[in-house]
């Protein structure tokens, strides 16, 4: 009996260690769910182009843009891929000699395209988010937190390359394969509300306006999409990245697929879809920050806040519902854009 208990404890410990909760934004699981939904909704022409460009389904390709975050400069050797063992499982499919060369070339080309105004030293990491204050009800380049190298700009650049035009601005995409690897990931991220909407807070934890786009944002009020808002030993951003474990990309819930097929098409020209999707996520971000209050941590970790949930069970239930809805939307819209590009 004691042995059984020990076995159970060590299995639980292994499960806990293997859980990809934070570092892979939205988690490999979330991205694979989005890719798997889109795989099911592709029409034959788009499916054939995806297979030709990627050699793998969207579900597998969806994690590439997070895997490349483990490419770093090594003195005297240029960029080197050195995978974090905790996340290797979702990245192993890219870890071939040709796959490493592709990842290293992408990062070398994009590393310092925007260093001056970035939280991250590596510019390509900024392609995964934008930080629009939730007081706004839509994404607009006039708002602080947006840039020509944010998630909307990066998706627009990927669409340009897939339509046969060069990528504009700082986002440097070499070919359609790289563009599709990016798009398959970023359409997932742009539906994660804390990858789009953010709160800027004063010392009393009240919402403040970070001002217009272009000027430097006061680091003291910036929560970095909820990454600086602590809840126990995790943070608000990470909690929204980690999706309910019951949603399995290998066995998609039938109700989710049915709902994805019923999502209405995005209106307007394809080039405008990234901004439209970000605008729709802004309204979800408002819900994600509702019912919360914030207290500055103080000298221990300056620049961080602690969150208080007014009704934790209700908040967590709402979060799970919204996450499922957003994953469904993302999967449907990834298929929409590829079906529109390759009718
Ligand atoms: Zn991401």
Boltz pocket constraint, residues with backbone or C-beta under 6 A from the ligand:
constraints:
  - pocket:
      binder: B
      contacts: [[A, 25], [A, 26], [A, 65], [A, 66], [A, 128], [A, 185], [A, 189]]
      max_distance: 6.0
